[in-house]
Structures are given as structure tokens and as C-alpha cells.
């Protein structure tokens, strides 16, 4: 029997909470609710959920800070549900560690679809981790896919979940030029009007940690990015 997946809603708008609770329970999810950021963090600490739906404007700690704390503790999928729809807000949410960002008002069908996409992506990540002996090497960078570890010149480099996933997509398509929209879709797992500058930000993070001389990750002006096919 498949285990029931639990959704933690961190939201202080009562009407929206009740609407989400009814819709999610109809879909077979178990639902936990917190109306403040502090309560949400405490609930997650006591009983981690499978996915978190997070409001930005909370009465105590704002959603960005809650997101950062959750991401530091866990790889749980996080979706922002907020009225803040400016590009800078979307990018800030993703940079804080969120996996997706929906602007209110939204269609429940879209939210459910995005939740399912994030769940599937998590399952695929577990499957990849279970492949024995998955080792890649390019130049002075080595990647152990099984344990999600990266080394440069033999020294361990700490990558975030998103940075590692971005590196893996570039590796899988090495020699190809991937557009920012393609990378956003493959790494973050959704198609959305979020400004693709978030991809540039994460490319910058990878370069800072692994490729400051820009030997491996190539920028193709007007098109996107590519990991060199022969990065020796």
C-alpha cells in the first residue's frame, strides 16, 4: 500500500487554508496547518512533511526566512503561494531554496500538477542515487552521483541540491547548448514565467565553486550554457 503523503500548509489566510485542506484531502493527501512561520518550523521539526506550501507574508517570520531554515534542514519540496508576483520576488523565493512559486490567485489544478511534478522529481533523484559506481570526471572535478558528492582537486565541495542538479543536467547534455528556459524546466522541474535570470545566478554559484576560470561551463551569448564536451 502506498504511504499517504503529508502536506504542510504554512499560511495565515483562513479561507485559503480551508479551501486547500478540502481539495488536498480529496486528492488523498494528509494535511497539517500552521498559521505562523514559527509554528510551521516547529511542526516540521516534530514531524517532517512530504511537501510544504508556504506563504510569504506571515505574521511573525516572513516566508523567505522560513524557506531558508527549511532548506537548511531538509530537501523537502517547497512551493511558495503568495500575492507577490514581481520578478524580483519570484527570483528571491527560488534563491531562498523554494522549488516552485505560484502567485495568488491560482488554479487548484495547476497547484496539484506542480506538486505531482515535484514529487516525481524527488523519486527520480532517489533512483539515480541508488545506481552503484556512478562516477564522472572532467578536468580536476570529479562527481560521485551515488552519494551526490563533488570534489575539485581532490577537495570536497559542498553543493546545494539545486546546484548539484544543475551540474548533472549540464553533464547529461555535455557538448549541447541548453537555453535558460530548458535549464529552468529540467532543474527546477516546471515551466513558469519566473525570470530565467535565476539560472544565471545558479550558474554563477557553480562557477564560483568549481570553475572560476570558466574552463568547463561555457556561456553561448543569446542562447544559453553548455558544459564542454571535452573538458580536459
N, C-alpha and C positions, 0 to 999 in steps of 0.2 A: 504494500500500500504506500502511495506517495505521501510524504510528510506534508502537513499543512504549512504553507509559507506565511510568515507573520510580517505585517506591515506596521511600522511605527509612524504615526502622523504627528508631527510637531507643528501645531497650528492653533492660533487663538481665536479664529473666527468660527463661532459655534455652528452657524448654519452650514458652512462648508465642511466642517468636521463631520457633522451628522450625515450630510449627503455622501461624502466619501466613505464613511463607515458602512452605510447601507449598500452602496454599489460594490464595494470591495468584498463585503461578506457574501453578497450574491454570487461573486466570482469564486468563492471558496477560500478567500484569504482570512486569516485571523488578524484582528485589528487592535492595536494598542494606541492610546492617545495621550499626548502631553500638550499642555497649553502654554508652557513657557520653555525657554531654552534650557534652563537649569533642570527642570523636571524631565525634559527629553533626554538629556545626557545621563541623568540618574537612572531612568528607565532602561536606557540602552546598556548601561553598565551592569545593571542587575540581570537583564535578560535580552541579549543582543537579538535584533530582528533581522529578517532576510533582506529588507529594503526599507529606506527611510524617505518619507515625503516631508519636506522641510519648508516652512515659511521663512521669509527674510525678516519681515518686521514683527518681532516678538516683543512682549512687554518687558523683558529683562535683558538677556543676552541676545544680540542680533544673530540672524541665521548664518551669516558668514563665519562668525566665531564658533558657533555650534558645529558647522560643517568642518572647520579646521580641526576641532577636537575629535570629532567622529573619525575623520580620515586618519588622524594620527594613531587612533586606537584600532582601526578596522578597515577592511576593504569593502565593507558593505556598500551596495549601490545607493546613491543619494540623488534624489530629484528635487530641485527647487521648485516650489509652487508660489509664485509671487506676482504682485502687480507691477513690479519694477521691470520694465521691458526695454530700457535703453541698452544699446550695445555694450557700453562700459559696464553696466550691471551684469549682463549675461557673461561677459568675459571674467569679471570679478568672481562670479559664482563658480565658474569652471576652474579658475585658478585656485580657488579655495579648496577644491577637491571634489566638487559635485560631478556627477556623471551625466546629468541632463538638466534642462531648465525649461519650465513651462510658464508662460505668462497668463495670469488670470484676466478674463475668464477663459477657460479651456474646455474642450470637449472631453468627456469622460472616456470616450472610445480611444482618443489619442493617448491619454494618460495610461490606460490599460495596455495599449500596444507598446508604449515605451517601457513600461515596467517589464513586460514579457521579453522585450529585446535585451534589456539589461540582465535579466535572469539567464537567458540563453548564453549571453556572452560570458557570464561567470562560469557556467557549466563547461563551455569550450575551454576556458582557461585551466580548469581543473584537469580536463582531459590532456591538454598539452603538457602540464606539469608531470603527468604520470608516465610520459614517454621516457624510457631509460636511455641514458647516454646521449642526450641531445646537447651537443657541444658545437659552438660556432666560433670561428676565429677570423678576424680581419685586422691586419696590421698588428698593433700592440693591444688590441681589445679582444677579450675572449668572453663568450656568453655561455652560461650553463642554464639552458631552458628548464631542465628538470627542477632545479632549485631556485630559478629566477635570480641568478647571481651574475654580476658583470664585474670583470677585472680589467684594469688598464695598467700595463707594465707590471702585471702580477699583483697589483694592489686592488683590494675590493673597493668598488664604487657603489655607493648607495643610490639607487634609482627609485623614484616613486612608482606606483602601479602604472600610472598613465605614461610616464617616461619609458618604462620597460616595454609596454605595449606598443608605443610609437616606434621604438627601436626594432621590435620584432616585425612590425608591418614593413618598415623600410628594408629590413633584411630579406623578408619573404619576396619582396619585389625589387631586389637589388639590381641596379642597372636600368630600371624603369624610372620614368619621371611621374610622380604622383602629385596631383593637384592638392591644394589645401582642402578643398571640399571632399576629395576622396579620403584624405587622411582623417579629416574630422569624422567622416562616416565610419571608417574602418576601426579607428582607435576609440572614439567615443561611442560608437555604436548607434548613431542616429543621424538623420538628416533634419536640419533645422536652420532657421535664418540667423543663428548665432554668427557673429562676425568671425570669419576664419582667421583673424589675427591671433586667436588663441593658439592656433597651430604654430605660428611664428614664435610665440612665446615659448612653447614647449620644445621646439627645435633649438631655440637659444639655450634652454636648460640642458639639453643633451650635449650640445657643442661645448658648453662651459665645463661639463663633467668629463666628456670623452674625446672631444675633437676641437680644441681651441684653435688649432692650426688649420681647421677646415679641410683636412685631408680626405675625410670619408663622406661627410654629408654635404652634398652639392646643392647649391641654390640655382635653379634654372629660371632666370628672370621671366616673369609673366606667366610661368607655367606651374612651378611648384618645387618639390625637393626630390632628391634621388640619393640613395646610398650607392657609392661607386661599385660597379660590378667586379672590379679587380682591385680592391683597396689594399694593395700590398705596399 
